[in-house]
Amino acid sequence: MTQPQDSAPPSFKRRMAAFLYEGVLLFGVVVVTALIYSPLTNQRHALKGMQGLQAAAFVVVGLYFVWFWSHGGQTLAMKTWHLRLVDRRRLPVGPWRAVSRYLLAYLWFLPALVSVHLMGMGGNGPVVTVALLTGVAAYLLLARLHPNRQFLHDVICGTQLVTQRPMSKTVLKPGVAGVQRAGAEGGDPS
């Protein structure tokens, strides 16, 4: 049994709330990745082997997103905020489309980092911060200007976020109405 989907795209606030919640969850995923990576590579200092750790985190985070997007269309944060990733025809997303969406999602900040690097200011923390904030703001503005408020990586990949309403929990109980919502009379339905 499928859950109902709304035809209107989810609000910008809900997508950003899910984005922030996803960041909190991914913090734990990256920490666990580092805890596994460090002893395996005998990394004793944070800067020693940093590129290897970054590559491992990139792969693990990619596996996290690709798995959840291609197996149900929802990460934990997306479930919490009732969002689902589907293609343009509102069908589930396959693994290759999920991989392309993950890689293209780096459009959020990669152009800003490349431009800072090309200007030779990569070591200047405040310049990098301003460039990242400007790039993310421009990316958000592009989404606001799109007719369906979709992000550029979703437009390119042919994916979209839709609102996924939770299924209502009903149980059959003898009564006048025949069907009552679980817990409608304060009792536990099980």
Secondary structure, DSSP 4 states (H G I P E B T S, - for coil): -PPPB-SSPPPHHHHHHHHHHHHHHHHHHHHHHHHHHHHHHT--STTTTHHHHHHHHHHHHHHHHHHHHHTTS--HHHHHTTEEEEETTSPBPPHHHHHHHHHHGGGGTHHHHHHHHHTT-TT-HHHHHHHHHHHHHHHHHHHHHSTT---HHHHHHTEEEEEBPPPP-EEE--SSSSEEETTTTSS---
